[in-house]
């Protein structure tokens, strides 16, 4: 590595441009070989850095969403249940319900794919740049109960309501005790 390359790598590192640091030498070689203009060379570096940052942002959104795994609509088994409205489900993935603060409820028997669709919907929201949180009804009740014990219900509610998309799974799957059903929901409605 020449002195100029070392200084360039140091400055690019300080500017937090890791794509530039990693790919500049190869792009310089390619640019020289193919007689790129300075603008074309810079465009290649900048486009790569933007793509790297976009990928990192999506990864952070997915991590913050607390998805129990990655599911997609493409991975959904449309052969079961037989009476699912495929066009309606696919329309949901356009996320048109998000801007007007709409709600979506997936109802059905155990084992028909509601959780798969909810995870896939949350994942799609992350990919489209929306903040998302995936949780269960029981986890919400437990978190609110713990928050009430420490006087932090408002803070916990703010955490739950902050994401653009909140996916609540297993609603009605497990019973919620009387405290959770009566006490917390009275606190929330006050």
C-alpha positions as CSV (number, residue, x, y, z in Angstrom):
1,X,0.0,0.0,0.0
2,X,1.4,3.4,-1.0
3,X,1.5,6.4,1.3
4,X,-1.4,8.0,-0.5
5,X,-3.5,4.9,-0.2
6,X,-2.7,4.6,3.5
7,X,-3.7,8.2,4.1
8,X,-6.8,7.8,2.0
9,X,-7.8,4.7,4.0
10,X,-7.2,6.5,7.3
11,X,-9.3,9.4,6.3
12,X,-12.1,7.3,4.9
13,X,-12.1,5.2,8.1
14,X,-12.4,8.4,10.1
15,X,-15.3,9.5,7.9
16,X,-16.9,6.1,8.6
17,X,-17.0,5.1,4.9
18,X,-16.1,1.4,5.2
19,X,-17.4,0.6,1.7
20,X,-15.0,3.2,0.3
21,X,-12.1,1.7,2.3
22,X,-12.8,-1.8,1.2
23,X,-13.7,-1.3,-2.5
24,X,-11.8,1.8,-3.6
25,X,-8.6,-0.1,-4.7
26,X,-10.6,-2.5,-6.8
27,X,-12.7,0.2,-8.3
28,X,-9.6,2.3,-9.0
29,X,-8.2,-0.6,-11.0
30,X,-11.4,-1.1,-12.8
31,X,-11.8,2.6,-13.5
32,X,-8.3,2.8,-15.0
33,X,-8.8,-0.4,-17.1
34,X,-12.1,0.8,-18.5
35,X,-11.2,4.5,-18.7
36,X,-14.0,5.7,-16.3
37,X,-14.5,9.4,-15.7
38,X,-13.8,10.7,-12.2
39,X,-17.6,11.1,-11.8
40,X,-18.3,7.5,-12.8
41,X,-15.7,6.3,-10.3
42,X,-17.2,8.4,-7.5
43,X,-20.7,7.3,-8.4
44,X,-19.6,3.7,-8.0
45,X,-18.2,4.3,-4.6
46,X,-21.1,6.4,-3.4
47,X,-23.7,4.0,-4.7
48,X,-22.0,1.1,-2.9
49,X,-21.8,3.1,0.4
50,X,-25.5,4.0,0.1
51,X,-26.4,0.3,-0.5
52,X,-24.3,-0.8,2.5
53,X,-26.0,1.8,4.8
54,X,-29.5,0.8,3.5
55,X,-28.7,-2.9,4.3
56,X,-27.4,-2.0,7.8
57,X,-30.5,0.1,8.5
58,X,-32.8,-2.7,7.4
59,X,-30.8,-5.2,9.6
60,X,-31.2,-2.8,12.6
61,X,-35.0,-2.5,11.9
62,X,-35.3,-6.2,11.8
63,X,-33.4,-6.7,15.0
64,X,-35.4,-4.0,16.7
65,X,-38.7,-5.6,15.6
66,X,-37.8,-8.7,17.7
67,X,-39.0,-11.1,15.0
68,X,-38.9,-14.7,16.2
69,X,-37.5,-15.6,12.8
70,X,-37.6,-14.5,9.2
71,X,-40.8,-15.5,7.3
72,X,-41.9,-14.2,3.9
73,X,-45.1,-14.2,2.0
74,X,-43.3,-16.3,-0.7
75,X,-42.7,-19.0,2.0
76,X,-46.4,-19.2,3.0
77,X,-48.2,-22.5,2.2
78,X,-51.2,-21.4,0.2
79,X,-52.6,-24.9,0.0
80,X,-53.7,-24.8,3.7
81,X,-56.2,-23.4,4.8
82,X,-58.3,-24.0,1.7
83,X,-60.5,-20.9,2.1
84,X,-57.9,-18.2,2.5
85,X,-58.4,-15.1,0.4
86,X,-54.9,-14.9,-1.2
87,X,-55.5,-11.6,-3.0
88,X,-56.6,-9.9,0.2
89,X,-53.6,-11.2,2.1
90,X,-51.3,-10.1,-0.7
91,X,-52.9,-6.7,-0.7
92,X,-52.1,-6.3,3.1
93,X,-48.4,-6.5,2.2
94,X,-48.7,-3.2,0.4
95,X,-49.1,-1.8,3.9
96,X,-51.7,0.7,2.9
97,X,-53.3,0.4,6.3
98,X,-50.3,1.9,8.0
99,X,-50.5,5.6,7.1
100,X,-54.1,6.0,8.4
101,X,-53.2,4.0,11.5
102,X,-55.4,1.2,10.5
103,X,-55.5,-2.3,12.1
104,X,-55.4,-5.8,10.7
105,X,-56.6,-8.8,12.6
106,X,-55.8,-12.3,11.4
107,X,-58.4,-14.7,12.8
108,X,-58.4,-18.4,12.4
109,X,-57.9,-21.8,14.0
110,X,-54.6,-22.9,15.4
111,X,-52.1,-24.0,12.7
112,X,-53.5,-22.1,9.7
113,X,-50.5,-19.7,9.4
114,X,-51.5,-16.6,11.2
115,X,-48.1,-16.3,12.9
116,X,-46.3,-16.9,9.7
117,X,-48.3,-14.2,8.0
118,X,-47.8,-11.8,10.9
119,X,-44.0,-12.3,11.0
120,X,-43.9,-11.9,7.2
121,X,-45.9,-8.7,7.4
122,X,-43.6,-7.3,10.1
123,X,-40.6,-8.3,8.0
124,X,-42.1,-6.6,4.9
125,X,-42.7,-3.5,7.0
126,X,-39.0,-3.4,8.0
127,X,-37.9,-3.8,4.4
128,X,-40.2,-0.9,3.5
129,X,-38.5,1.4,6.0
130,X,-41.1,1.2,8.8
131,X,-40.4,0.8,12.4
132,X,-41.9,-2.5,13.7
133,X,-42.4,-4.5,16.8
134,X,-43.5,-8.1,17.0
135,X,-44.7,-9.4,20.4
136,X,-47.3,-11.6,22.0
137,X,-50.4,-10.5,23.9
138,X,-49.1,-12.3,27.0
139,X,-45.7,-10.5,26.8
140,X,-47.6,-7.2,26.5
141,X,-49.6,-7.9,29.6
142,X,-46.5,-9.1,31.5
143,X,-44.5,-6.0,30.5
144,X,-47.4,-3.7,31.5
145,X,-47.8,-5.5,34.8
146,X,-44.1,-5.0,35.5
147,X,-44.3,-1.4,34.4
148,X,-47.3,-0.8,36.7
149,X,-45.3,-2.2,39.7
150,X,-42.6,0.4,39.0
151,X,-44.8,3.3,38.0
152,X,-43.7,3.1,34.3
153,X,-46.9,2.2,32.5
154,X,-46.8,5.4,30.4
155,X,-43.3,4.7,29.4
156,X,-44.1,1.1,28.5
157,X,-47.2,2.2,26.5
158,X,-45.1,4.7,24.6
159,X,-42.6,1.9,23.8
160,X,-45.5,-0.2,22.5
161,X,-47.1,2.6,20.5
162,X,-43.9,4.0,19.0
163,X,-43.4,1.7,16.0
164,X,-45.4,2.3,12.9
165,X,-46.4,-1.4,12.9
166,X,-47.1,-3.3,16.0
167,X,-47.8,-7.1,15.5
168,X,-49.4,-8.8,18.5
169,X,-49.4,-12.5,18.1
170,X,-51.2,-15.2,20.2
171,X,-54.1,-12.9,21.1
172,X,-56.5,-15.3,22.8
173,X,-54.2,-18.2,22.5
174,X,-53.2,-18.2,26.2
175,X,-55.5,-17.0,28.9
176,X,-54.7,-13.7,30.5
177,X,-55.2,-13.6,34.3
178,X,-57.8,-11.3,35.9
179,X,-55.1,-8.7,36.8
180,X,-54.0,-8.5,33.2
181,X,-57.5,-8.5,31.8
182,X,-59.1,-6.1,34.2
183,X,-56.5,-4.1,36.1
184,X,-54.1,-3.2,33.3
185,X,-56.7,-2.4,30.7
186,X,-58.4,-0.1,33.2
187,X,-55.0,1.6,33.8
188,X,-54.4,2.0,30.0
189,X,-57.9,3.4,29.4
190,X,-57.5,6.1,32.1
